[in-house]
């Protein structure tokens, strides 16, 4: 097999693995959002409880120091903080005002 064919096969395999991981991440995110929404809804003050959860998640991500190059660490942290923000929006979208 030529080098370009091997490279194309490797790229195709990585694309399939990436698609699988993205699907798993999506399912995990949906399940977590549903769980957090359910937990918040039964609290005496759902909004305050959601705020507490999201602040603690934000603080944990900010304190986390992932392995890798500085560029990868920055990318991982930025993605994690954006995900916390996304969960916050999802959770609050179903809470009473």
C-alpha positions as CSV (number, residue, x, y, z in Angstrom):
1,X,0.0,0.0,0.0
2,X,1.4,3.4,-0.9
3,X,2.1,6.0,1.8
4,X,-0.8,8.2,0.7
5,X,-3.2,5.3,0.8
6,X,-2.0,4.4,4.3
7,X,-2.4,8.0,5.4
8,X,-5.9,8.2,3.9
9,X,-6.8,5.0,5.8
10,X,-5.4,6.3,9.0
11,X,-7.3,9.6,8.6
12,X,-10.5,7.7,7.9
13,X,-10.0,5.6,11.0
14,X,-9.4,8.7,13.1
15,X,-12.5,10.3,11.7
16,X,-14.6,7.3,12.7
17,X,-13.1,7.2,16.2
18,X,-13.7,11.0,16.5
19,X,-17.3,10.5,15.4
20,X,-17.8,7.7,17.9
21,X,-16.3,9.8,20.8
22,X,-18.4,12.8,19.8
23,X,-21.5,10.6,20.0
24,X,-20.5,9.3,23.4
25,X,-19.8,12.8,24.7
26,X,-23.2,14.0,23.4
27,X,-25.0,11.1,25.1
28,X,-23.1,11.7,28.4
29,X,-23.9,15.4,28.2
30,X,-27.6,14.9,27.7
31,X,-27.8,12.4,30.6
32,X,-25.9,14.7,32.9
33,X,-28.0,17.7,32.0
34,X,-31.2,15.7,32.6
35,X,-29.9,14.5,36.0
36,X,-28.8,18.0,37.0
37,X,-32.2,19.4,35.9
38,X,-34.0,16.8,38.0
39,X,-31.9,17.4,41.1
40,X,-32.3,21.2,40.8
41,X,-36.1,21.0,40.3
42,X,-36.6,19.3,43.7
43,X,-34.6,21.9,45.7
44,X,-36.2,24.6,47.8
45,X,-34.4,27.2,45.7
46,X,-33.6,25.6,42.4
47,X,-31.9,28.6,40.9
48,X,-29.5,29.1,43.9
49,X,-28.7,25.3,43.8
50,X,-27.9,25.5,40.1
51,X,-25.7,28.5,40.7
52,X,-23.8,26.6,43.5
53,X,-23.3,23.6,41.2
54,X,-22.1,25.7,38.3
55,X,-19.8,27.8,40.4
56,X,-18.2,24.7,41.9
57,X,-17.8,23.2,38.5
58,X,-16.3,26.4,37.1
59,X,-13.9,26.6,40.0
60,X,-12.9,22.9,39.6
61,X,-12.2,23.4,35.9
62,X,-10.2,26.6,36.5
63,X,-8.1,24.8,39.1
64,X,-7.5,21.7,36.9
65,X,-4.1,21.4,35.2
66,X,-4.4,18.8,32.4
67,X,-1.4,17.1,30.9
68,X,-0.1,18.1,27.5
69,X,1.4,21.1,25.8
70,X,0.5,24.6,26.9
71,X,-1.6,25.0,23.8
72,X,-3.5,21.7,24.5
73,X,-4.0,22.7,28.2
74,X,-5.5,26.0,27.1
75,X,-7.8,24.3,24.6
76,X,-8.9,21.7,27.1
77,X,-9.7,24.3,29.8
78,X,-11.5,26.6,27.4
79,X,-13.6,23.7,26.1
80,X,-14.4,22.6,29.7
81,X,-15.4,26.1,30.7
82,X,-17.6,26.5,27.7
83,X,-19.2,23.2,28.5
84,X,-20.0,24.3,32.1
85,X,-21.6,27.4,30.6
86,X,-23.6,25.3,28.2
87,X,-24.8,23.0,31.1
88,X,-25.7,26.1,33.1
89,X,-27.9,27.4,30.3
90,X,-29.5,24.0,29.8
91,X,-30.3,23.6,33.4
92,X,-31.7,27.1,33.9
93,X,-33.9,26.7,30.8
94,X,-36.2,24.3,32.7
95,X,-36.1,25.9,36.1
96,X,-39.0,28.1,37.4
97,X,-38.2,31.8,37.4
